[in-house]
Amino acid sequence: MASLTPSRLKNRNAWLHIWLFLGWLAIGTGLRFYHLGFKPPWSDEWATIVFSLGHSFRTVPLDRIISAQELLQPLQVTGTTQPGDVIDRLMAESTHPPLYFVLTHLWLKLFSSEGSLVSLWAARSPSALFGVVSIPAAFGLGWLAFRSLLVAQLAAALMAVSPFGIYLAQEARHYTISILWIIASLVCLIVAVRHVRDRIPLPIWIVLVWVAVNSLGIATHYFFALTLMAQMLVLIGVWLVDLKIETIKKSGWAALFPSHWLRIYAAVAGTAIGGAVWLSAWRTIPENKLVDWIYRGEHLGIAFLEPIGRLLLWIITMLFLLPVEGTPRPVTITSAVVILLFLCWLMPAIARYLRAPIQGHSSRLEMKIFEGCIVGAIALILLVTYILGTDLSLAARYQFIYFPAVILLMAAVLAQIWQQSPKKRLAFKLSRYFPAQGKGAVVVVLLMSLLGGLTVVGDFGFQKPDRPDFVVATMLEAHRLVSPDTPIFIANLHKTHEQTGEIMGLAWEFERMKKRMARSSPNSIADSPQFLLAHQTNEDIPTASQTLHQVLPQLARPFQLWLVNFPTSQEALKAINCDRDLNFKRKVYGYHYSLYYCQ
């Protein structure tokens, strides 16, 4: 048998890396697109769809009885809307910049037929596609940062199976494209810091690309600015080390403007100008009630630690997750215990290798850059949470601002674990007998992360914040107890288009279930439910309840009345012969709902 020559061995390794990369890409694509349209939509996704179609929530009538067709009308694809309509609707009704919505508008024009209801799969697929692109982007960032194919492969693998990454990719939202902008911005940051280290001016084309990427990032999501602020903290640290206070004292102001920093200053200034356009628009947002839920005020007592605990949990889910939602309590507890034990096994190795360069590579600078971006972003989140009273730890999705840095840092750590002999013992008690070292340990970590990805795909983790499928199933269960021709009337208290989206989810699910039941069950409901969005402007004045009592006499009796997220007087309803059924008072994600029989 002929021995392998160096050139043949090199070609063999090259093909191995190509096939490995394609394998991660295939796995990541499958995980992101599997059952993409299966999970129920929630109010934020409806906002993406309605605004991307160039439509408005304000066309949905308030304070009167409406049909499912009227409620779902903003979800119909029309050929007359243009990208300008998308921007106008967002500026008037939403809290987000327009880039992703315009791209989704163009996408839906290509893959939807005019006059039909929008496809949920089509609406979510741009996010899934951008999520797939993040896999080769992570590979490229890993190679650029560490000049190591091993780190690049591990970064691609972790991005492919990350539970957090899959969760964001299966949302009809703008987070995965924001992740791509973050990766591109990190590339520019690493290149810039290397030029500072070598005292070489940054090429002009990189300055222009950096400014463009950062401006597009802010035009995609305003929280991208937090990523830029974290990068600025890293640059300030590099600046202090490079210029030194003693040099500034000796040379005066001239020392603040060395040639290798001037173009970085230009990139910072260009980013500030590009971002100011959209950040100024943010200050004019009219519907500030849309984000009222993140304003929590002071954190006192044990509540002071809650944001820190949540951030730790979100970071863990970027890598690992087991079934914890929609499962029996013993399964949830077992999953939590397994993850905790797994982290106890892995953390000593992570702590050790975060402080060590990758074998054969001078990588400490890049490790510090990623560490600085993560620590800086978390510090900013905590600052906003504790000082401004705006708790950005409440939503997992907001942690996208440092997600790519976590993936790359973990890939660098796993590369070092891969290169260690499993026979060598670490001086840590928890891992003395089974240390996290060697190729086998890395395989275990990747398999654990893959289980997390499958957990999200199977809807046992990161479930949607609204579950209209559960609500409609309960409503149909109650409807089977009465005559099939008994009408269903659903009333929802309205404050912003968030509540419109919640009740849209119910109408959408009813239409879907109605089609399914028409094929399989003769005892299906004869007509779709009717709806009421009762607007409430002032918490102290019960205008919504007054509207409800004005509308109910217009309905032919008997009928089933469902109050959804609608606090009202039970006695007042009883006075008009609407009796509550305590067997159907439920609470699920996004909905509090109860049943009344009106005779």
N, C-alpha and C positions, 0 to 999 in steps of 0.2 A: 504493500500500500504506500503510495507516494506521500511524503510528508508535506505538510502545509507550508508553503513559502510565506514570507512576511506579507507580500502583496495579496496572496489568496486569503490569508488570515484577516487582513484588513477588509477585503471585500466581503468576507463572510460576516464579520462583525457589523459592517455597514448594513447588510441585508437584515441581520438580526434586529438592529435598531429600527429599521424601517418597518418591519413586521410588528415589532412591539408597539411602535407608535400607532400604526394602523389599528392594532388591537384595542388600544386605549380609546382611540377615536370611535371605533365601532361600538364598544361597550358604553361609552358616554352618550353616543347618539341614541342607542337603544333605550337607555335609562331615561333620557329626556323626552323621547317621543312616545314611549309606551303609555297607553291609556291617557294620552294628552288631553283629549276632550271628555274624559270619563268623570273627573272630579267636578263637583258643582261649582259654578261661578259665584264670586262674592262681590260686594259692592264696589271695591276698588277696581276690579276687573271690568265691571260694567262701565265704570267711568272711563277706563281706557278705550273700550269698544265704542261707546257713544261719541266721545270726543274725536276719536280717530275716524269715525264715519262722517265727521263734520256736523254732527247733530247736537241738540241741546236737551238737557233734562227739563228745561223750563217749558217745553211744549207738552209735557205730561200734565193734564189738568189736576188741580188741587181742589179740595173741599167739595167734590161732587162725585157721584158714582161713575166709575169708568170700567170698561171691559178690558179683558186681557190683551186684545188687539190694540187698544189705545195705549195701554201701558207699555207694550213691547214695540210700538211704532218707532221709537228712536233707534232700535236695533235693526231696522230694515236698511238694506244697502240701496243707495240711490246714486245715479250717475251724474247728478247735477252738482254735487258738492266738490270743492276744490281744497287744496292745502291751506289756502287763505282762510277758509271757513273753519278749519281745524284750529288754527292759531287764534282766530277771533273767539271761538267758543271757550278755549282754554283761558285766555286772558280775562274773559268775562265771568267764568264760573268755577275755575279750578285753581289749584295751588302749585301747578307743575309747569316747567318750561316745555316747549313744543316739539323738540327734535324727534323723540321716539314716536310720538303720536302722528306726526307727519309721515314718517317711514311706514308705520302700521297702516295709515290711510292708503298709501300707494300699494302696499301689499294686499290689502283687502280688496282693492279695485281689481287686482289681477286674479284673485282666487275666489271671488264671490259673484253670484249672478244678481243682476239688478232686480229689485223688488222683493227679494227673498230675505228671510231673517239671516243674520250673520252666523257663520259657522264658528262655534266655540273653538274647534280645533284650529281653524285658520287664524283666529284672533290670538291664540297662544303660541302658534308656531314661530313667529319672528323671535320671541323671547327664547324659545327652545333652540332655534338656529344660532342665535348669538351665544347661547350657552355652549353649544357644540364648538363654535369658533374659539371659545376661551380655552379649550384643551390644547390646540396647537399654539395659541398665544402663550399659555403657561410654559409649554415646552420651549418656545423661543426665549422667553424671559429667563428660564432656568439655564439655558445654554449661554446666553449673553452674560448673565450675572456671575456664573461660576465656571464657565468654560468646561463644563462637565456633562457628557451625554447621560451619565447616570443620574445626576440631579435633574436634568431636563426630562428624562423618562419618568422619574418619580413624580415630578411636578405635574406632568400630563396625566399620569395614573391617578393621583390624588384629586385633580380637578375633574377627571372623568367620573369618579365614583363618589365625590363629596356629597353627603346628604344635603348640606346647605346649598350647594351649587345646583343640585337637581331641583330642590324646592323652588329656588328663584327662577329656574329655567321653565318650570311648569306654571308660572304665573303670567297672565297677560299684562305684564308691567315692564318697566324700563330698567330693571336692575342688571340684567345680564349685559346689555350694551354698555351700561355704566362701568361694569367690571372690565370690559375690553378697554375703555378709555383709561381706567386706572392702571391696567397692565402697560399700556402704551406710555403713560406718564411716568411710570416707574422705570421703564426702559430709558427714557430721556434723563431721569434723575440719576440713574447709575452712570450713564455716559458722562453727564456733567460732573459728577463727583470724581470720576476717574481723571477727567481733564484737569480738575483742580489739583488732584494729587500729583499729576505730572507737570503742573504749572503750564498748561497749554490752553490757548483760547478755544472755546467751544465753537465748532463750525456753525456758520450762519444758518445752514439748512436745518440743523438740529434745533436751533433756537426757534425757527419758524414752525417746525413740526411740533415742538413742545407747546408753544403758544396755541397753535390750532387745536391740538388734542385737549388741552386744558379748557379752552373756550367751548369746545364741543361737549366736554364732560359737564360743564355747568349748564349748558343748553339742554342737557339730557336729564339731570337731576341736581337740584340745588345743594343737596348734601355732598355732592362731589367737592364742594368748596372745603369741607372738612378734611378730605383727602389732601387737598392742596395745602391746607394749613399744617397738616402733619408733615408733609414734605418740606414745608418752609422751616419747621422746627429742626428737621434734619440738616437742612442747608445752613441754618444759623449755627448749629453745632460744628459743622465742617468749617464754616467761616471763622469761628472763634479759634479753632485749632490751627487753621492755616495762616491767619494774619497775626495772631498773638498780640496781646495787649502791650507788651514791651515795644514791639515794632511800631505800633500806632503812636505810642508816646514819643518815640524818637523821631519818626518821620512825619508826624502830623497827619493832616487830612489826606495827603497824597497816598498814604499807606492803605486807605480804604478803597482805593480804585486801582488795584493791580490789573494788568492786561488780561490775565486769565479769569478774572471775575466779571469784567465789563459786560460780556455777552450773557452771562447768567443773570446779571442785574436787568438786562434788556428783556430776557425771557420772563422774569418776575413782573416787570412793568407791563409787558404785553399781555400777560395772563390777567393782571389786575384790570386792564382796560377791557379785554374781551369778556371777563366775567362780570364787570360792572353793568354791562347792558342788561343782563338777565337778573342780576341781583337787585338792580333798581326796579325792575318789573315786579320782583317778589314783594317789594314794599307796598305795591298797589293792589295786592290780592284782596278781592272783596269778601270771599267766603271764608273768613278766618275761623268760623265755627267748625270747619272740616277737620281742623287739627286740634280742637279743644281737648281731645282725649289724652294728648301727651302732656298737658299742663297739669302737674300734680302738686305744685307748691312745695312746701318744706317737707323734708324727710326726717322725721323725728323717731327716736328710740331705735327699735330693731329695723324699722323701715329704712333707716339710713344705709343699711348694708344691702338692701334688696337690689338696687341697681348693679352693684358690684357682683352679686351672686348671679343675676341674670346675664351679665356680660360673660362671665365664666362659662355658663351653660351654653350660650350662643357660640362661643369659641370652640367648645367641645363638639357641638353639632356640625361644625365645619369639617370635622374629620370623622366623627363617630356618632352613631345613633342606633338604638334598637327600639322595638315596638313599645311605645308608651302611650299612644292615643288609640281609642276605639278598641281597647283590649281589656280583659278582666284584670282586676287589681293585682292578683298574684303575678300575672305576666308582666305588668308594669313594674312592680317591685323587683322582680327577677332581672328585668332588663337594666334597671338602674343599678342594681348590685353588680351585675356583670361588667357594666361600663366602669363603675368605680374601681373594681378589682383590676380591670385591664389598665386603667390609668395609673394605679399604684405600681403595676409592673413596668409600665412604659416611662413614667415621668423621670425616674432617676437617670435613664439614658438621655432623655431630652435635655435635662438640666446639665448633664456633663458635656454633651456635644454642641450645645449652643455656644459654649465658650471655646471651642476648638475649631481650627480651620480644616477643610476637607483635605484628605491626603493628596499630595501632588498639586495642590492649588493654594494660592494665596487669596483666601476668600473671606478673611475677617472683615474687610471693609464692606463687602456686600452684605454680610450677615448683620453688621451694625446698621446698615441702611434699612434693611427690612425690619429689624428690631425697633429702630427708631420710628419708622412709619406706624408700626402696630401700637407701640407705647404712646406715641403722640396722638394717634386717633382716639385711643381709649381715654387718654387724659382729657381730650377735648370733649368727648361725650360726657364724661363725668363732670367736667366744668359746666357744661350747658345744663346738665341734670341738676346739680346741686346749687349752682349760683343763679341760673335763670329760671329754675323750676320747670324746665321742659325735659321730661324723662325720655331720652332717646334710647334707653335700654328696654323699653316696653315692647318694641317690635323687633323680631329677629331680622327682618329684611333690612333695617337701617344699618346693620353691621357689614353691609357690602363694602363699606368704605375702606376696610382693612383686610377683607377676605383674601384677595390675591397674595398679599404679603404673608399671611398665615400659611397659605399653601406652599409658597416658595421656601419659607423658613423651615417648615416641616420636611419638605423634600430634601433640603440640605442636611438636616439631622438624620433622616433615614439613609441618605447616601453614606454617612459616616458609620451608622450602625451596620450597613451592608458590608463595609470594608473591614469590620472587626471580626476577629476569630471568636466563635461562640465559646471556646474553651477558656478564654480570658475572663476572670471574675472581676466584677466591679465592687468597689468598697461601699456598697449600700446594702443594708440588711434586707430590705424588701425584695431585692433582686439578686441576692447572693447565690441562690441555688438555681434560679432560672433567669439569668440575665437577658435583657433585651439586646442581644448582639447577634451579628451574623445575618446571612441571607434569609434564614428561616424566620427570624424575628420580623424582618421587613415584609415577608409574604403574609405573616399573620396580621400585621398592621393593615396591609392592603385588603385582605379578606374581611377584616373587621369593618373597614370603611365601606367596602362593597355591600356588606349587610346593611349598613346605614342607608346607602343609596336605594337598596331594595325595599327597606322600611318605608321610605318616602314614596316610592312608586306604588307600593301596596296600600298606601294611605293609612299607615300605622304611626306616622310621625309627620309633623308639619301639616296637619290638616288645615283646610280652608277656614278662615275666621267666621264665615257664614256657612251654615249647613241647611239650605232650603230643602234638600232631599229628605232630611229627617222630618222637617216640619210638614211637608206635603204628605209623606207616608202616614204621619199621625192624623192629618186631616182626612185622608182617604179611609183610614181605619174607622174614624168616627162616622164618616158618611155611610159606611156599610150598615150601620145600625138604623138608618132611616131609609125612606123611599128614595130610589135612584134619581127621581126628578126633583128632590128637595134642593133648592138653591144654596150655594155657599157664598157668603159675603165676608170679605177680609178687610179689616180696617187697620191702618197703620198710622202712627203719629209721625208727622213730617217736620223736619227742621232744615235739612240741607239735602243735596242730591244723594248723600249717603243712604238716607232712608228710602229714597226712590229706587236706588240700586238693590236694597234689601228686598223690597216687595217685587221688583223685577225678577229677582231670583225665584220667588215663589211662583209668579206667573209663568216663567220659563219652565220650571220643573213641572207645573201642572200640565202645560201643553205637551211636554215630553211624556209624562205618565199617561195622559189621556190617549195619545197615539198608541202607546204600548198596551193599555188596557182594552182599547177598541179591538185589538187583534186577539187578545187572549181571554177577556172576561166579558160576559154578557151583562154583568151588573155594574157597568162603568157609569160614571156621572154623565148626565145628558148634556150639560152645558159647562163651559168654563166658569170659574168663579167670577164674581164682580168685586171691585176693589174701591177703597177710599183712602186717599192720602190727605189726612186732616192736618193742616198746617198749624204749627204752634210757634209764635214769635216771642212770647213773653212767658217765662216759667210761672209767673204769679197770676196770670190770667188764663183760665182753662178754655181757650178758644177752640182747641181741638175737640174737647168733650162736647162743647156746645154744637160744633159742626156735626159730630156723630149723632147727637140726639135730633138734629134737624133732618138728617138724611134717612135715618131708620124708618120713619113713617112712610117713606116713598117706596119701600120694598114690599112685595106681596108675601104674605105669611102662609105657612111656616117657612123658616129658613134657619140655617146654621150661621151664627155670627162668630167669627174668630177675631179676637183683638190681639194684634201683634205689636209688641213693644209699645203698648198703648195703656198707660195707667189711667183708670177712670173709676167712677163710683159704682160698685156692684149694686148698691141700693137703688140708684137712679135707673139702672138698666132693669132691675126687677120691677120697678114701678111701671115700666112699659112692656111687661110680660116677656122679658128676656132673662131666662133662668140659667145660672151658671152650672156647668157640668164639671165637678171637681175631679172626675176621672181623666180629664183631658186638659189639665194645667201643666204645662211642660216648660223646660228651659234647655236649649241647646246652643251651640256656638252661634252667636249673632241674633238670637231670637228668644224672647219671652212671649209665650202665647197661651191663650186660654179660650175655651169654647163656651158659648151661650146658645141656648135654644130659644128662639123667638117665635111664640105661638100667636 
